[in-house]
Amino acid sequence: MRNYELDDFTFSYIECALWAECDNEDESLDSNYDYDNIEHSSMLAIIAECKDFQIENKLLLEQAYTLYSNYEFSPEAIAGHDYWLTRNGHGVGFWDRELGEVGDKLTTICQYQQRHLLVNDSGKLDYVRG
């Protein structure tokens, strides 16, 4: 992987995107692609969006981190995963973690902000608005 500074939130966000998105053959991206396949400009956009989301929602995320329990991953990693799933309308996400009002607020913030990883003509992954 290139030398990107990825916190747990961002690393997990990308990991979830690779798992949840499919290529042109309807195979999960993580079957054939990894972080190194993401276009540099797309990676920078992902990092910036994750950083902005964490800054803008710092208090809610701090509350969520105290409510996450019984997981083998850090609270930040779980939140990064939930950010991808929630913003893309999957059947799980912030609202599905028993976070109560905190989860509801984070869900509302994420709605209608879909992003996707798509395979481009060069065989790399572009980060695009949904």
N, C-alpha and C positions, 0 to 999 in steps of 0.2 A: 504494500500500500504506500502511496506517496506520503510524504511527511506532512500530513494535515494534523493540526491540533484538534482532536475530537474529544469532547467531554462525554460522559456516559449517556447523557440525554441524546446528543447528536449521533453517536455511534449506534445506539439502539434504534433511533429513528430511521437511519439508513438501513440497518439490518432488517427492520420490519418492512421497509419499502421493497427491498430485494426479495423478501419472502412473499409479500402480498401481491406484487405486480407480476404479470405474465408477459412473456415474449410473443413474437409473432406466431409461434407454434402452440400457444396456450400452455406453455411450461413455466413454472415459477422461475423468475429471473435468477434466484439464487442457485438454480441447477447449473447455470452456465455463465453467470456473471458475478462479479464481486465489486468491491469498492474501487479497484483499479480501472474498472470499465466505465466508471462515471466520468463524463467530460469534465475537464478542469473548471470551466465556467459554471457548470451545473453543481459541482461539489461546493464551490464558493457560495453559490446561491443557497444551497441547503444549509451550510454552516451559518450563514447570515440569518436565515429565517429561524433556525433553531435558537440562535443566540437572542434574536429580537423577541421571540415568543417567551423565552425564559425571563428576560428583563421586564417585559411588559406585564407578565403574569407572576412575578416573583412571589408575592404574598399568597396567592392561591396555590401555587406549586409548593411552597413551603408547608402550607396546611395539608396538601395532598400527601406530601412525603411522610408526615407524621401518621397519616391514616393507612398508608400501604402497610400491610403486614403479611407475614407468612409467605414471602417470596424469596427465591434464591438470588435475585438480582437486586442491585441498588435501587432505591426509590427513583432516582434520576433516570435510570435505564428504563424502568417500568413506565415512567411518564413520557419518555421519548417514543416508546412503542405505542402508547395510548394516543399520543399526538398524531402520529401517522394514521392510525386506525380511525380515530374520531373525525379528523378533517376530511377523510375520504369516504365516510359513511358506511364503514364496515359494521357488522352486528355487535361489535364490542368496542370498548374504549373507556374514556374517563367515566361515563355514566354507569359503567358495568363493574366498577371496582368497590362498590359500597362506600363511596366518598360523600354521599349525601349532597348537600347544597354546593359544596366545593366542586364535586364532579359535574353537577348540573351547570354551574357557571363556566367551567372549563369547556364543557361540551358546547354551550351556546357560543362561546368565543370562537371555537374551531369550525362551526358550521359554515358551509358554503365557501370553503377555502381549499377546494381539492387541488392536489398536485399529483403528478404521475411521473414514473420513470419509463421512458419509451426508448426502444432500440432505434438508433438513427441509421442512415445509409452507410456509415462507416463502421457499424457494429458496436458503437459506443452507446452509452445511456445518457439521454437528455432528460433534464428535470423541467417539466412543463406544467402549466396551469391546466386544470381539468375542466 
